[in-house]
Amino acid sequence: MNKKKSHGRFGARYGWTVRRRVTTIETGMKANHECPQCSARSMKRESVGIWKCKKCSYTFAGGAYTPVTKVGQTAERRARSAKPS
């Protein structure tokens, strides 16, 4: 039984595809991310959707597993292009 990665707690259950997806999500979630305020790689997840920088204490709401989602990036890009100059 392989218990070295985060999906090891599932044992032989749920299939390889699901276990691999869980590992990908959890490793990305637990990694340090870049802070949009101070650009330090010290952003950690406080709880679901809440992200906080350990260096500058900047807190914001983001995605459940990543600070910035693809939908959020698209919405921000559209909002910037729609602004009157």
mmCIF file as gemmi writes it, N, C-alpha and C atoms, coordinates in Angstrom:
data_model
loop_
_atom_site.group_PDB
_atom_site.id
_atom_site.type_symbol
_atom_site.label_atom_id
_atom_site.label_alt_id
_atom_site.label_comp_id
_atom_site.label_asym_id
_atom_site.label_entity_id
_atom_site.label_seq_id
_atom_site.pdbx_PDB_ins_code
_atom_site.Cartn_x
_atom_site.Cartn_y
_atom_site.Cartn_z
_atom_site.occupancy
_atom_site.B_iso_or_equiv
_atom_site.pdbx_formal_charge
_atom_site.auth_seq_id
_atom_site.auth_asym_id
_atom_site.pdbx_PDB_model_num
ATOM 1 N N . MET Axp A 1 ? 0.838 -1.174 0 1 0 ? 1 A 1
ATOM 2 C CA . MET Axp A 1 ? 0 0 0 1 0 ? 1 A 1
ATOM 3 C C . MET Axp A 1 ? 0.89 1.247 0 1 0 ? 1 A 1
ATOM 4 N N . ASN Axp A 2 ? 0.675 2.154 -0.948 1 0 ? 2 A 1
ATOM 5 C CA . ASN Axp A 2 ? 1.464 3.37 -1.077 1 0 ? 2 A 1
ATOM 6 C C . ASN Axp A 2 ? 0.794 4.499 -0.296 1 0 ? 2 A 1
ATOM 7 N N . LYS Axp A 3 ? 1.42 4.949 0.775 1 0 ? 3 A 1
ATOM 8 C CA . LYS Axp A 3 ? 0.859 6.046 1.557 1 0 ? 3 A 1
ATOM 9 C C . LYS Axp A 3 ? 1.792 7.246 1.557 1 0 ? 3 A 1
ATOM 10 N N . LYS Axp A 4 ? 2.603 7.382 0.531 1 0 ? 4 A 1
ATOM 11 C CA . LYS Axp A 4 ? 3.571 8.469 0.492 1 0 ? 4 A 1
ATOM 12 C C . LYS Axp A 4 ? 2.943 9.784 0.046 1 0 ? 4 A 1
ATOM 13 N N . LYS Axp A 5 ? 1.966 9.747 -0.793 1 0 ? 5 A 1
ATOM 14 C CA . LYS Axp A 5 ? 1.328 10.968 -1.276 1 0 ? 5 A 1
ATOM 15 C C . LYS Axp A 5 ? 0.021 11.184 -0.534 1 0 ? 5 A 1
ATOM 16 N N . SER Axp A 6 ? -0.637 12.301 -0.823 1 0 ? 6 A 1
ATOM 17 C CA . SER Axp A 6 ? -1.852 12.625 -0.083 1 0 ? 6 A 1
ATOM 18 C C . SER Axp A 6 ? -3 11.664 -0.385 1 0 ? 6 A 1
ATOM 19 N N . HIS Axp A 7 ? -2.958 10.99 -1.526 1 0 ? 7 A 1
ATOM 20 C CA . HIS Axp A 7 ? -4.049 10.063 -1.831 1 0 ? 7 A 1
ATOM 21 C C . HIS Axp A 7 ? -3.846 8.697 -1.187 1 0 ? 7 A 1
ATOM 22 N N . GLY Axp A 8 ? -2.758 8.497 -0.482 1 0 ? 8 A 1
ATOM 23 C CA . GLY Axp A 8 ? -2.48 7.218 0.145 1 0 ? 8 A 1
ATOM 24 C C . GLY Axp A 8 ? -3.495 6.834 1.208 1 0 ? 8 A 1
ATOM 25 N N . ARG Axp A 9 ? -4.173 7.828 1.768 1 0 ? 9 A 1
ATOM 26 C CA . ARG Axp A 9 ? -5.166 7.531 2.796 1 0 ? 9 A 1
ATOM 27 C C . ARG Axp A 9 ? -6.38 6.799 2.25 1 0 ? 9 A 1
ATOM 28 N N . PHE Axp A 10 ? -6.553 6.795 0.923 1 0 ? 10 A 1
ATOM 29 C CA . PHE Axp A 10 ? -7.694 6.112 0.314 1 0 ? 10 A 1
ATOM 30 C C . PHE Axp A 10 ? -7.425 4.642 0.044 1 0 ? 10 A 1
ATOM 31 N N . GLY Axp A 11 ? -6.168 4.227 0.114 1 0 ? 11 A 1
ATOM 32 C CA . GLY Axp A 11 ? -5.839 2.83 -0.145 1 0 ? 11 A 1
ATOM 33 C C . GLY Axp A 11 ? -6.127 2.47 -1.592 1 0 ? 11 A 1
ATOM 34 N N . ALA Axp A 12 ? -6.825 1.365 -1.808 1 0 ? 12 A 1
ATOM 35 C CA . ALA Axp A 12 ? -7.129 0.903 -3.163 1 0 ? 12 A 1
ATOM 36 C C . ALA Axp A 12 ? -8.516 1.347 -3.616 1 0 ? 12 A 1
ATOM 37 N N . ARG Axp A 13 ? -9.142 2.228 -2.875 1 0 ? 13 A 1
ATOM 38 C CA . ARG Axp A 13 ? -10.516 2.638 -3.196 1 0 ? 13 A 1
ATOM 39 C C . ARG Axp A 13 ? -10.568 3.81 -4.176 1 0 ? 13 A 1
ATOM 40 N N . TYR Axp A 14 ? -11.695 3.979 -4.824 1 0 ? 14 A 1
ATOM 41 C CA . TYR Axp A 14 ? -12.087 5.121 -5.665 1 0 ? 14 A 1
ATOM 42 C C . TYR Axp A 14 ? -11.433 5.189 -7.033 1 0 ? 14 A 1
ATOM 43 N N . GLY Axp A 15 ? -10.472 4.379 -7.342 1 0 ? 15 A 1
ATOM 44 C CA . GLY Axp A 15 ? -9.866 4.39 -8.669 1 0 ? 15 A 1
ATOM 45 C C . GLY Axp A 15 ? -8.69 5.334 -8.764 1 0 ? 15 A 1
ATOM 46 N N . TRP Axp A 16 ? -7.82 5.032 -9.711 1 0 ? 16 A 1
ATOM 47 C CA . TRP Axp A 16 ? -6.58 5.765 -9.863 1 0 ? 16 A 1
ATOM 48 C C . TRP Axp A 16 ? -6.81 7.199 -10.317 1 0 ? 16 A 1
ATOM 49 N N . THR Axp A 17 ? -7.78 7.428 -11.192 1 0 ? 17 A 1
ATOM 50 C CA . THR Axp A 17 ? -8.011 8.772 -11.724 1 0 ? 17 A 1
ATOM 51 C C . THR Axp A 17 ? -8.435 9.736 -10.617 1 0 ? 17 A 1
ATOM 52 N N . VAL Axp A 18 ? -9.328 9.307 -9.767 1 0 ? 18 A 1
ATOM 53 C CA . VAL Axp A 18 ? -9.806 10.16 -8.687 1 0 ? 18 A 1
ATOM 54 C C . VAL Axp A 18 ? -8.694 10.43 -7.682 1 0 ? 18 A 1
ATOM 55 N N . ARG Axp A 19 ? -7.93 9.408 -7.336 1 0 ? 19 A 1
ATOM 56 C CA . ARG Axp A 19 ? -6.837 9.589 -6.386 1 0 ? 19 A 1
ATOM 57 C C . ARG Axp A 19 ? -5.768 10.523 -6.935 1 0 ? 19 A 1
ATOM 58 N N . ARG Axp A 20 ? -5.463 10.418 -8.212 1 0 ? 20 A 1
ATOM 59 C CA . ARG Axp A 20 ? -4.476 11.306 -8.839 1 0 ? 20 A 1
ATOM 60 C C . ARG Axp A 20 ? -4.987 12.749 -8.841 1 0 ? 20 A 1
ATOM 61 N N . ARG Axp A 21 ? -6.276 12.936 -9.103 1 0 ? 21 A 1
ATOM 62 C CA . ARG Axp A 21 ? -6.861 14.281 -9.108 1 0 ? 21 A 1
ATOM 63 C C . ARG Axp A 21 ? -6.793 14.902 -7.716 1 0 ? 21 A 1
ATOM 64 N N . VAL Axp A 22 ? -7.055 14.105 -6.687 1 0 ? 22 A 1
ATOM 65 C CA . VAL Axp A 22 ? -6.976 14.585 -5.314 1 0 ? 22 A 1
ATOM 66 C C . VAL Axp A 22 ? -5.555 15.026 -4.99 1 0 ? 22 A 1
ATOM 67 N N . THR Axp A 23 ? -4.573 14.238 -5.4 1 0 ? 23 A 1
ATOM 68 C CA . THR Axp A 23 ? -3.174 14.586 -5.151 1 0 ? 23 A 1
ATOM 69 C C . THR Axp A 23 ? -2.807 15.896 -5.831 1 0 ? 23 A 1
ATOM 70 N N . THR Axp A 24 ? -3.222 16.073 -7.077 1 0 ? 24 A 1
ATOM 71 C CA . THR Axp A 24 ? -2.917 17.304 -7.81 1 0 ? 24 A 1
ATOM 72 C C . THR Axp A 24 ? -3.518 18.521 -7.124 1 0 ? 24 A 1
ATOM 73 N N . ILE Axp A 25 ? -4.772 18.418 -6.711 1 0 ? 25 A 1
ATOM 74 C CA . ILE Axp A 25 ? -5.458 19.535 -6.062 1 0 ? 25 A 1
ATOM 75 C C . ILE Axp A 25 ? -4.816 19.855 -4.721 1 0 ? 25 A 1
ATOM 76 N N . GLU Axp A 26 ? -4.563 18.829 -3.915 1 0 ? 26 A 1
ATOM 77 C CA . GLU Axp A 26 ? -4.048 19.075 -2.572 1 0 ? 26 A 1
ATOM 78 C C . GLU Axp A 26 ? -2.605 19.573 -2.558 1 0 ? 26 A 1
ATOM 79 N N . THR Axp A 27 ? -1.771 19.115 -3.465 1 0 ? 27 A 1
ATOM 80 C CA . THR Axp A 27 ? -0.402 19.628 -3.492 1 0 ? 27 A 1
ATOM 81 C C . THR Axp A 27 ? -0.381 21.095 -3.92 1 0 ? 27 A 1
ATOM 82 N N . GLY Axp A 28 ? -1.23 21.455 -4.87 1 0 ? 28 A 1
ATOM 83 C CA . GLY Axp A 28 ? -1.319 22.856 -5.274 1 0 ? 28 A 1
ATOM 84 C C . GLY Axp A 28 ? -1.907 23.734 -4.194 1 0 ? 28 A 1
ATOM 85 N N . MET Axp A 29 ? -2.851 23.201 -3.447 1 0 ? 29 A 1
ATOM 86 C CA . MET Axp A 29 ? -3.508 23.958 -2.39 1 0 ? 29 A 1
ATOM 87 C C . MET Axp A 29 ? -2.555 24.226 -1.227 1 0 ? 29 A 1
ATOM 88 N N . LYS Axp A 30 ? -1.728 23.246 -0.889 1 0 ? 30 A 1
ATOM 89 C CA . LYS Axp A 30 ? -0.85 23.371 0.268 1 0 ? 30 A 1
ATOM 90 C C . LYS Axp A 30 ? 0.467 24.065 -0.039 1 0 ? 30 A 1
ATOM 91 N N . ALA Axp A 31 ? 0.736 24.349 -1.291 1 0 ? 31 A 1
ATOM 92 C CA . ALA Axp A 31 ? 1.975 25.021 -1.676 1 0 ? 31 A 1
ATOM 93 C C . ALA Axp A 31 ? 1.903 26.508 -1.328 1 0 ? 31 A 1
ATOM 94 N N . ASN Axp A 32 ? 3.055 27.148 -1.25 1 0 ? 32 A 1
ATOM 95 C CA . ASN Axp A 32 ? 3.101 28.595 -1.055 1 0 ? 32 A 1
ATOM 96 C C . ASN Axp A 32 ? 2.831 29.273 -2.392 1 0 ? 32 A 1
ATOM 97 N N . HIS Axp A 33 ? 1.988 30.303 -2.359 1 0 ? 33 A 1
ATOM 98 C CA . HIS Axp A 33 ? 1.635 31.052 -3.562 1 0 ? 33 A 1
ATOM 99 C C . HIS Axp A 33 ? 2.15 32.481 -3.433 1 0 ? 33 A 1
ATOM 100 N N . GLU Axp A 34 ? 2.228 33.171 -4.557 1 0 ? 34 A 1
ATOM 101 C CA . GLU Axp A 34 ? 2.733 34.541 -4.563 1 0 ? 34 A 1
ATOM 102 C C . GLU Axp A 34 ? 1.655 35.518 -4.115 1 0 ? 34 A 1
ATOM 103 N N . CYS Axp A 35 ? 2.018 36.391 -3.206 1 0 ? 35 A 1
ATOM 104 C CA . CYS Axp A 35 ? 1.091 37.396 -2.678 1 0 ? 35 A 1
ATOM 105 C C . CYS Axp A 35 ? 0.915 38.507 -3.715 1 0 ? 35 A 1
ATOM 106 N N . PRO Axp A 36 ? -0.328 38.899 -4.018 1 0 ? 36 A 1
ATOM 107 C CA . PRO Axp A 36 ? -0.537 39.98 -4.985 1 0 ? 36 A 1
ATOM 108 C C . PRO Axp A 36 ? -0.154 41.35 -4.432 1 0 ? 36 A 1
ATOM 109 N N . GLN Axp A 37 ? -0.044 41.484 -3.117 1 0 ? 37 A 1
ATOM 110 C CA . GLN Axp A 37 ? 0.275 42.753 -2.482 1 0 ? 37 A 1
ATOM 111 C C . GLN Axp A 37 ? 1.785 42.99 -2.401 1 0 ? 37 A 1
ATOM 112 N N . CYS Axp A 38 ? 2.522 42.014 -1.849 1 0 ? 38 A 1
ATOM 113 C CA . CYS Axp A 38 ? 3.955 42.219 -1.607 1 0 ? 38 A 1
ATOM 114 C C . CYS Axp A 38 ? 4.839 41.325 -2.479 1 0 ? 38 A 1
ATOM 115 N N . SER Axp A 39 ? 4.266 40.483 -3.292 1 0 ? 39 A 1
ATOM 116 C CA . SER Axp A 39 ? 4.965 39.591 -4.222 1 0 ? 39 A 1
ATOM 117 C C . SER Axp A 39 ? 5.854 38.554 -3.539 1 0 ? 39 A 1
ATOM 118 N N . ALA Axp A 40 ? 5.661 38.315 -2.271 1 0 ? 40 A 1
ATOM 119 C CA . ALA Axp A 40 ? 6.414 37.276 -1.561 1 0 ? 40 A 1
ATOM 120 C C . ALA Axp A 40 ? 5.698 35.941 -1.763 1 0 ? 40 A 1
ATOM 121 N N . ARG Axp A 41 ? 6.439 34.86 -1.765 1 0 ? 41 A 1
ATOM 122 C CA . ARG Axp A 41 ? 5.835 33.536 -1.897 1 0 ? 41 A 1
ATOM 123 C C . ARG Axp A 41 ? 5.489 32.998 -0.512 1 0 ? 41 A 1
ATOM 124 N N . SER Axp A 42 ? 4.537 33.662 0.142 1 0 ? 42 A 1
ATOM 125 C CA . SER Axp A 42 ? 4.16 33.277 1.494 1 0 ? 42 A 1
ATOM 126 C C . SER Axp A 42 ? 2.647 33.24 1.68 1 0 ? 42 A 1
ATOM 127 N N . MET Axp A 43 ? 1.92 33.1 0.595 1 0 ? 43 A 1
ATOM 128 C CA . MET Axp A 43 ? 0.468 33.054 0.647 1 0 ? 43 A 1
ATOM 129 C C . MET Axp A 43 ? 0.025 31.637 0.978 1 0 ? 43 A 1
ATOM 130 N N . LYS Axp A 44 ? -0.791 31.493 2.018 1 0 ? 44 A 1
ATOM 131 C CA . LYS Axp A 44 ? -1.309 30.193 2.419 1 0 ? 44 A 1
ATOM 132 C C . LYS Axp A 44 ? -2.822 30.271 2.552 1 0 ? 44 A 1
ATOM 133 N N . ARG Axp A 45 ? -3.47 29.124 2.465 1 0 ? 45 A 1
ATOM 134 C CA . ARG Axp A 45 ? -4.919 29.045 2.593 1 0 ? 45 A 1
ATOM 135 C C . ARG Axp A 45 ? -5.305 28.991 4.068 1 0 ? 45 A 1
ATOM 136 N N . GLU Axp A 46 ? -6.162 29.912 4.483 1 0 ? 46 A 1
ATOM 137 C CA . GLU Axp A 46 ? -6.675 29.928 5.851 1 0 ? 46 A 1
ATOM 138 C C . GLU Axp A 46 ? -7.838 28.948 5.983 1 0 ? 46 A 1
ATOM 139 N N . SER Axp A 47 ? -8.797 29.06 5.091 1 0 ? 47 A 1
ATOM 140 C CA . SER Axp A 47 ? -9.933 28.148 5.034 1 0 ? 47 A 1
ATOM 141 C C . SER Axp A 47 ? -10.436 28.172 3.594 1 0 ? 47 A 1
ATOM 142 N N . VAL Axp A 48 ? -11.584 27.574 3.345 1 0 ? 48 A 1
ATOM 143 C CA . VAL Axp A 48 ? -12.081 27.469 1.973 1 0 ? 48 A 1
ATOM 144 C C . VAL Axp A 48 ? -12.308 28.869 1.398 1 0 ? 48 A 1
ATOM 145 N N . GLY Axp A 49 ? -11.513 29.24 0.402 1 0 ? 49 A 1
ATOM 146 C CA . GLY Axp A 49 ? -11.673 30.513 -0.28 1 0 ? 49 A 1
ATOM 147 C C . GLY Axp A 49 ? -11.021 31.697 0.402 1 0 ? 49 A 1
ATOM 148 N N . ILE Axp A 50 ? -10.414 31.539 1.576 1 0 ? 50 A 1
ATOM 149 C CA . ILE Axp A 50 ? -9.765 32.63 2.285 1 0 ? 50 A 1
ATOM 150 C C . ILE Axp A 50 ? -8.262 32.41 2.235 1 0 ? 50 A 1
ATOM 151 N N . TRP Axp A 51 ? -7.539 33.383 1.697 1 0 ? 51 A 1
ATOM 152 C CA . TRP Axp A 51 ? -6.089 33.294 1.531 1 0 ? 51 A 1
ATOM 153 C C . TRP Axp A 51 ? -5.425 34.436 2.288 1 0 ? 51 A 1
ATOM 154 N N . LYS Axp A 52 ? -4.303 34.137 2.959 1 0 ? 52 A 1
ATOM 155 C CA . LYS Axp A 52 ? -3.626 35.141 3.767 1 0 ? 52 A 1
ATOM 156 C C . LYS Axp A 52 ? -2.121 35.049 3.567 1 0 ? 52 A 1
ATOM 157 N N . CYS Axp A 53 ? -1.496 36.215 3.427 1 0 ? 53 A 1
ATOM 158 C CA . CYS Axp A 53 ? -0.047 36.293 3.306 1 0 ? 53 A 1
ATOM 159 C C . CYS Axp A 53 ? 0.557 36.312 4.705 1 0 ? 53 A 1
ATOM 160 N N . LYS Axp A 54 ? 1.54 35.449 4.92 1 0 ? 54 A 1
ATOM 161 C CA . LYS Axp A 54 ? 2.189 35.394 6.227 1 0 ? 54 A 1
ATOM 162 C C . LYS Axp A 54 ? 3.108 36.588 6.456 1 0 ? 54 A 1
ATOM 163 N N . LYS Axp A 55 ? 3.592 37.189 5.377 1 0 ? 55 A 1
ATOM 164 C CA . LYS Axp A 55 ? 4.552 38.288 5.494 1 0 ? 55 A 1
ATOM 165 C C . LYS Axp A 55 ? 3.859 39.626 5.77 1 0 ? 55 A 1
ATOM 166 N N . CYS Axp A 56 ? 2.88 39.984 4.933 1 0 ? 56 A 1
ATOM 167 C CA . CYS Axp A 56 ? 2.257 41.305 5.06 1 0 ? 56 A 1
ATOM 168 C C . CYS Axp A 56 ? 0.837 41.251 5.629 1 0 ? 56 A 1
ATOM 169 N N . SER Axp A 57 ? 0.347 40.07 5.958 1 0 ? 57 A 1
ATOM 170 C CA . SER Axp A 57 ? -0.991 39.852 6.54 1 0 ? 57 A 1
ATOM 171 C C . SER Axp A 57 ? -2.125 40.295 5.619 1 0 ? 57 A 1
ATOM 172 N N . TYR Axp A 58 ? -1.868 40.344 4.331 1 0 ? 58 A 1
ATOM 173 C CA . TYR Axp A 58 ? -2.909 40.678 3.362 1 0 ? 58 A 1
ATOM 174 C C . TYR Axp A 58 ? -3.854 39.482 3.226 1 0 ? 58 A 1
ATOM 175 N N . THR Axp A 59 ? -5.139 39.706 3.434 1 0 ? 59 A 1
ATOM 176 C CA . THR Axp A 59 ? -6.138 38.647 3.382 1 0 ? 59 A 1
ATOM 177 C C . THR Axp A 59 ? -7.155 38.983 2.299 1 0 ? 59 A 1
ATOM 178 N N . PHE Axp A 60 ? -7.523 37.985 1.498 1 0 ? 60 A 1
ATOM 179 C CA . PHE Axp A 60 ? -8.523 38.201 0.473 1 0 ? 60 A 1
ATOM 180 C C . PHE Axp A 60 ? -9.254 36.898 0.176 1 0 ? 60 A 1
ATOM 181 N N . ALA Axp A 61 ? -10.377 37.022 -0.509 1 0 ? 61 A 1
ATOM 182 C CA . ALA Axp A 61 ? -11.159 35.858 -0.907 1 0 ? 61 A 1
ATOM 183 C C . ALA Axp A 61 ? -10.742 35.455 -2.309 1 0 ? 61 A 1
ATOM 184 N N . GLY Axp A 62 ? -10.483 34.174 -2.492 1 0 ? 62 A 1
ATOM 185 C CA . GLY Axp A 62 ? -10.089 33.654 -3.79 1 0 ? 62 A 1
ATOM 186 C C . GLY Axp A 62 ? -10.819 32.361 -4.064 1 0 ? 62 A 1
ATOM 187 N N . GLY Axp A 63 ? -10.186 31.489 -4.811 1 0 ? 63 A 1
ATOM 188 C CA . GLY Axp A 63 ? -10.782 30.202 -5.108 1 0 ? 63 A 1
ATOM 189 C C . GLY Axp A 63 ? -10.668 29.258 -3.924 1 0 ? 63 A 1
ATOM 190 N N . ALA Axp A 64 ? -11.365 28.149 -3.991 1 0 ? 64 A 1
ATOM 191 C CA . ALA Axp A 64 ? -11.348 27.183 -2.897 1 0 ? 64 A 1
ATOM 192 C C . ALA Axp A 64 ? -9.989 26.498 -2.784 1 0 ? 64 A 1
ATOM 193 N N . TYR Axp A 65 ? -9.357 26.21 -3.903 1 0 ? 65 A 1
ATOM 194 C CA . TYR Axp A 65 ? -8.1 25.468 -3.885 1 0 ? 65 A 1
ATOM 195 C C . TYR Axp A 65 ? -6.909 26.269 -4.378 1 0 ? 65 A 1
ATOM 196 N N . THR Axp A 66 ? -7.148 27.353 -5.085 1 0 ? 66 A 1
ATOM 197 C CA . THR Axp A 66 ? -6.08 28.235 -5.563 1 0 ? 66 A 1
ATOM 198 C C . THR Axp A 66 ? -6.492 29.683 -5.287 1 0 ? 66 A 1
ATOM 199 N N . PRO Axp A 67 ? -5.536 30.571 -5.073 1 0 ? 67 A 1
ATOM 200 C CA . PRO Axp A 67 ? -5.891 31.961 -4.781 1 0 ? 67 A 1
ATOM 201 C C . PRO Axp A 67 ? -6.624 32.652 -5.923 1 0 ? 67 A 1
ATOM 202 N N . VAL Axp A 68 ? -6.266 32.328 -7.147 1 0 ? 68 A 1
ATOM 203 C CA . VAL Axp A 68 ? -6.89 32.962 -8.308 1 0 ? 68 A 1
ATOM 204 C C . VAL Axp A 68 ? -7.408 31.86 -9.23 1 0 ? 68 A 1
ATOM 205 N N . THR Axp A 69 ? -8.686 31.942 -9.596 1 0 ? 69 A 1
ATOM 206 C CA . THR Axp A 69 ? -9.264 30.95 -10.489 1 0 ? 69 A 1
ATOM 207 C C . THR Axp A 69 ? -9.226 31.448 -11.932 1 0 ? 69 A 1
ATOM 208 N N . LYS Axp A 70 ? -9.396 30.563 -12.864 1 0 ? 70 A 1
ATOM 209 C CA . LYS Axp A 70 ? -9.403 30.948 -14.277 1 0 ? 70 A 1
ATOM 210 C C . LYS Axp A 70 ? -10.601 31.833 -14.592 1 0 ? 70 A 1
ATOM 211 N N . VAL Axp A 71 ? -11.744 31.554 -13.972 1 0 ? 71 A 1
ATOM 212 C CA . VAL Axp A 71 ? -12.935 32.379 -14.179 1 0 ? 71 A 1
ATOM 213 C C . VAL Axp A 71 ? -12.697 33.777 -13.629 1 0 ? 71 A 1
ATOM 214 N N . GLY Axp A 72 ? -12.035 33.877 -12.475 1 0 ? 72 A 1
ATOM 215 C CA . GLY Axp A 72 ? -11.721 35.174 -11.886 1 0 ? 72 A 1
ATOM 216 C C . GLY Axp A 72 ? -10.762 35.977 -12.75 1 0 ? 72 A 1
ATOM 217 N N . GLN Axp A 73 ? -9.78 35.313 -13.336 1 0 ? 73 A 1
ATOM 218 C CA . GLN Axp A 73 ? -8.845 35.999 -14.228 1 0 ? 73 A 1
ATOM 219 C C . GLN Axp A 73 ? -9.567 36.542 -15.451 1 0 ? 73 A 1
ATOM 220 N N . THR Axp A 74 ? -10.478 35.746 -16.012 1 0 ? 74 A 1
ATOM 221 C CA . THR Axp A 74 ? -11.234 36.184 -17.181 1 0 ? 74 A 1
ATOM 222 C C . THR Axp A 74 ? -12.116 37.375 -16.838 1 0 ? 74 A 1
ATOM 223 N N . ALA Axp A 75 ? -12.783 37.326 -15.699 1 0 ? 75 A 1
ATOM 224 C CA . ALA Axp A 75 ? -13.653 38.424 -15.283 1 0 ? 75 A 1
ATOM 225 C C . ALA Axp A 75 ? -12.855 39.701 -15.051 1 0 ? 75 A 1
ATOM 226 N N . GLU Axp A 76 ? -11.682 39.59 -14.446 1 0 ? 76 A 1
ATOM 227 C CA . GLU Axp A 76 ? -10.844 40.759 -14.21 1 0 ? 76 A 1
ATOM 228 C C . GLU Axp A 76 ? -10.365 41.367 -15.52 1 0 ? 76 A 1
ATOM 229 N N . ARG Axp A 77 ? -9.984 40.516 -16.465 1 0 ? 77 A 1
ATOM 230 C CA . ARG Axp A 77 ? -9.526 40.988 -17.771 1 0 ? 77 A 1
ATOM 231 C C . ARG Axp A 77 ? -10.657 41.716 -18.507 1 0 ? 77 A 1
ATOM 232 N N . ARG Axp A 78 ? -11.853 41.162 -18.454 1 0 ? 78 A 1
ATOM 233 C CA . ARG Axp A 78 ? -13.008 41.808 -19.107 1 0 ? 78 A 1
ATOM 234 C C . ARG Axp A 78 ? -13.357 43.127 -18.444 1 0 ? 78 A 1
ATOM 235 N N . ALA Axp A 79 ? -13.263 43.184 -17.12 1 0 ? 79 A 1
ATOM 236 C CA . ALA Axp A 79 ? -13.581 44.424 -16.403 1 0 ? 79 A 1
ATOM 237 C C . ALA Axp A 79 ? -12.569 45.509 -16.755 1 0 ? 79 A 1
ATOM 238 N N . ARG Axp A 80 ? -11.296 45.147 -16.872 1 0 ? 80 A 1
ATOM 239 C CA . ARG Axp A 80 ? -10.271 46.128 -17.241 1 0 ? 80 A 1
ATOM 240 C C . ARG Axp A 80 ? -10.477 46.647 -18.663 1 0 ? 80 A 1
ATOM 241 N N . SER Axp A 81 ? -10.874 45.765 -19.572 1 0 ? 81 A 1
ATOM 242 C CA . SER Axp A 81 ? -11.047 46.207 -20.964 1 0 ? 81 A 1
ATOM 243 C C . SER Axp A 81 ? -12.328 47.027 -21.134 1 0 ? 81 A 1
ATOM 244 N N . ALA Axp A 82 ? -13.303 46.868 -20.245 1 0 ? 82 A 1
ATOM 245 C CA . ALA Axp A 82 ? -14.558 47.595 -20.35 1 0 ? 82 A 1
ATOM 246 C C . ALA Axp A 82 ? -14.497 48.976 -19.721 1 0 ? 82 A 1
ATOM 247 N N . LYS Axp A 83 ? -13.431 49.271 -18.929 1 0 ? 83 A 1
ATOM 248 C CA . LYS Axp A 83 ? -13.298 50.569 -18.287 1 0 ? 83 A 1
ATOM 249 C C . LYS Axp A 83 ? -13.102 51.657 -19.328 1 0 ? 83 A 1
ATOM 250 N N . PRO Axp A 84 ? -13.817 52.774 -19.185 1 0 ? 84 A 1
ATOM 251 C CA . PRO Axp A 84 ? -13.56 53.893 -20.099 1 0 ? 84 A 1
ATOM 252 C C . PRO Axp A 84 ? -12.239 54.581 -19.754 1 0 ? 84 A 1
ATOM 253 N N . SER Axp A 85 ? -11.443 54.864 -20.747 1 0 ? 85 A 1
ATOM 254 C CA . SER Axp A 85 ? -10.124 55.467 -20.513 1 0 ? 85 A 1
ATOM 255 C C . SER Axp A 85 ? -10.183 56.957 -20.36 1 0 ? 85 A 1
